[in-house]
Amino acid sequence: MAERTTSSIAETYTIGGEMTVNRMGFGAMRITGEGVWGPPKDREEAIRVLKRTVELGINFIDTADSYGPHVSEELIAEALDPYPKGLVIATKGGLTRTGPNQWPINGHPDHLREALEGSLKRLKLNHIDLYQLHRIDPEVPFEDTFRFLQKAQEEGLVKHIGLSEVTVDQIRQAEEYVKVVSVQNMYSIDNRKWENELNYCEQNDLAFIPWFPLGGGNDQAIKKLEKVAQKYDVTVHQLALSWLLHHSPSILLIPGTSRVKHLEENLQAASISLEPEDLEELNGLG
């Protein structure tokens, strides 16, 4: 793992060389029901969360057609359309839903076409700024999936293309068909399985969007996080988010929540300035 001791963090990142967003974005998965299935328990609070994101200066929202399914995208349009200038909405296709917490993969062009057209309609957009393939489908020829994405981009339905849960080799293979501008992989201070992919993104000007930013289940790491968090008078979750922002300038965060209070707490992580010695200690937890 590369040594990183960055003690200051950039506030913005430019996706694809042209879409500049705040590095603290919002993930809109949790504004749905339990198991990411159906409507939220508190619809009014979900709407308030979305409205509060833009009030707080967040201008990158990540969603997917499978969140609900469809619920997250519909709520985003209800709360925010007409969209403020500069707001980037990223969505995803490539998963289907058969029930709560069930996510079958489908990368067939016919499904992706239906998913993309549905996302455009639900979000009330004529194109998607960042369209991400939710998963590569091992049952569908790679070239079929990526020729569809290539065509969708040529048709102007998609501005930029990203990938999720992919290896460096898969990114390179995809780049034979399209320009990849982002990678969304599971990654956190206590789960660094995708460190090579993060390094690749840094070296090639791709955004790296970690999901599940504190979920590796490393109890020893959590205990050390708690100790450092006490020093800065922040929560463990805020510290974990701050570490990600310090760890790599390519990282773009999308913590999700269904409560305004938690949204505001998450955003405060961007203002935490970690001292070099604490960064070194935290870096060593991976």
Buried (B, 14 or more C-beta within 10 A) or exposed (E): EEEBEBEEBEEEBEBBEEBEBBBBBBBBBBBBBEEBBEBBEEEEBBBBBBEBBBEBEBBBBBBBBBBBBBBBBBBBBBBBEEBEEEBBBBBBBBBBBEEEEEBEBBBBBEBBBBBBBBBBEBBBBEEBBBBBBBBBBEEBEBEBBBBBBBBBBEEEBBBBBBBBBBBBEBBEBBBEBBEBBBBBBBBBBBBBEBBEBBBBBBEBEBBBBBBBBBEBEBEEBBEBBEEBBEEBEBBBBBBBBBBBBBBBBBBBBBBBBBBBEBBEBBBBBBEBEBEEEBBEBBBEBB
